[in-house]
Amino acid sequence: MKISKARGFTLIELLVVVAIIGIIAAMAVTNYMSAVQRARQKRTMADMKTIAGAWESRAVDVRAYNAAGLTVPLQAISYPQMLLMLSPTYIKQMPQYDGWNQSLSFTADAAVGASTQASEYAIRSAGRDGVFSSTYIAGTTTNFDCDIVYLGGKFVQYPEGAQSN
């Protein structure tokens, strides 16, 4: 009678397999997190364009971007004021928050001279970090923390390409 010896995996073989699975999982999680952040950026940009389209439509009707009484240059416009100006006539459901659940910022200027009607507007998102920058670069950004700025009908600072964490 022959006695057979059971053959299993050695500890080294198991450690190698676990290490390989760990490396693959780390890459997958990193790619997933980056994809989530990119989706938040794109959603924010789409919401900003939707708001801007409604704001432009209203401006055609009333010939100004500001509401009555908002006459100070670079006047911040609150979300409730924007809601009164745009909803439901120009936009059915107005987004209040960006993709990171931070409040969007709305501002309008005031025309120079006797007229107090605003001729420019801006919509801003603070990005992932939730902190608005005091200065902006013109063009593209590669950091999820950078602000997204829509000014006068176009994006002046926006994400593009590979983003860094």
C-alpha positions in Angstrom: 0.0 0.0 0.0 1.3 3.4 -1.1 0.8 6.4 1.2 0.3 9.7 -0.7 1.5 13.0 0.6 -1.0 15.9 0.4 0.4 18.7 -1.7 -0.7 22.3 -0.8 0.5 25.8 -1.4 3.5 27.0 0.5 3.4 30.2 2.6 5.7 32.0 0.1 3.3 31.2 -2.8 0.3 32.5 -0.8 2.2 35.7 0.1 3.1 36.4 -3.5 -0.6 35.9 -4.6 -1.8 38.2 -1.8 0.8 40.9 -2.8 -0.3 40.8 -6.5 -3.9 41.1 -5.5 -3.1 44.0 -3.3 -1.2 45.8 -6.0 -4.1 45.3 -8.5 -6.6 46.5 -5.9 -4.5 49.6 -5.1 -4.4 50.6 -8.8 -8.2 49.9 -9.2 -9.1 52.1 -6.2 -6.9 54.9 -7.3 -8.4 54.9 -10.8 -11.9 54.6 -9.3 -11.4 57.7 -7.1 -10.0 59.7 -10.0 -13.0 58.8 -12.1 -15.4 59.9 -9.3 -13.6 63.3 -9.1 -13.7 63.7 -12.9 -17.4 62.9 -12.8 -18.0 65.6 -10.1 -16.1 68.1 -12.2 -18.1 67.3 -15.3 -21.4 67.4 -13.5 -20.5 70.8 -12.0 -19.6 72.2 -15.4 -22.9 70.9 -16.9 -24.8 72.5 -14.1 -23.0 75.8 -14.5 -23.7 75.8 -18.3 -27.4 75.1 -17.5 -27.6 78.0 -15.1 -25.7 80.3 -17.5 -28.1 79.5 -20.3 -31.1 80.4 -18.1 -29.3 83.5 -16.9 -28.6 84.5 -20.5 -32.2 83.9 -21.5 -33.4 86.1 -18.6 -30.9 88.8 -19.6 -32.4 88.9 -23.1 -35.8 89.7 -21.6 -34.8 92.2 -18.9 -31.5 93.6 -20.5 -29.5 93.0 -17.3 -27.9 90.2 -15.4 -28.7 91.5 -11.9 -31.9 91.6 -10.0 -33.5 94.8 -8.9 -31.5 96.4 -6.1 -28.3 94.6 -6.8 -26.2 97.6 -7.9 -22.8 97.3 -6.2 -19.9 96.2 -8.5 -19.1 92.5 -8.1 -22.2 92.1 -6.1 -22.6 88.6 -4.8 -26.0 87.1 -5.6 -27.4 84.6 -3.2 -29.0 81.3 -4.2 -32.5 82.4 -3.1 -32.1 85.6 -5.2 -31.0 83.5 -8.2 -33.9 81.2 -7.7 -36.4 84.1 -7.8 -34.8 85.5 -10.9 -34.6 82.2 -12.9 -37.1 79.7 -11.6 -39.5 78.5 -13.0 -39.5 80.7 -16.1 -36.0 80.1 -17.3 -34.9 77.0 -15.5 -37.2 74.3 -14.0 -34.9 73.1 -11.2 -31.9 75.2 -10.4 -28.8 73.5 -9.0 -27.5 75.0 -5.7 -24.5 72.8 -5.1 -21.6 71.6 -7.2 -20.4 68.0 -7.6 -18.7 68.2 -4.2 -21.8 69.4 -2.4 -20.4 72.9 -2.0 -22.5 76.0 -2.7 -22.1 77.6 -6.1 -21.1 81.2 -6.2 -23.0 83.8 -8.3 -21.8 87.4 -8.9 -22.7 90.2 -11.3 -21.0 93.5 -12.0 -22.6 96.9 -12.3 -22.2 99.0 -15.4 -20.1 102.1 -15.1 -21.9 105.4 -15.3 -25.5 106.3 -14.7 -26.8 102.8 -15.4 -26.8 100.3 -12.6 -27.6 97.3 -14.7 -25.1 94.5 -14.7 -23.5 93.6 -18.0 -21.4 90.7 -16.8 -21.9 87.7 -14.6 -19.8 84.9 -13.1 -20.6 81.4 -11.7 -17.9 79.7 -9.6 -17.4 76.4 -8.0 -14.7 76.1 -5.4 -13.7 72.6 -6.5 -13.0 69.6 -4.2 -11.4 71.6 -1.3 -14.4 74.0 -1.0 -12.1 77.1 -0.8 -12.4 79.8 -3.4 -9.1 81.1 -4.8 -8.4 84.8 -4.8 -6.6 84.6 -8.2 -7.3 82.5 -11.3 -5.3 81.2 -14.1 -6.7 81.6 -17.5 -7.3 78.2 -19.1 -7.1 74.7 -17.9 -6.3 73.2 -14.5 -5.0 69.9 -13.5 -6.0 69.8 -9.9 -9.3 68.7 -8.4 -9.0 71.5 -5.8 -8.8 74.3 -8.4 -11.9 76.5 -8.9 -14.1 76.1 -11.9 -15.1 79.6 -13.2 -17.7 80.4 -15.8 -17.6 84.1 -16.8 -19.6 85.9 -19.4 -20.6 83.0 -21.5 -17.5 80.8 -21.3 -15.4 78.8 -18.9 -12.2 80.8 -18.1 -10.8 78.3 -15.6 -11.7 74.6 -16.0 -10.4 71.1 -15.7 -8.9 69.3 -18.6 -6.7 66.3 -19.1 -5.2 64.2 -16.4 -6.0 65.6 -13.0 -3.7 65.3 -10.0 -4.9 64.5 -6.5 
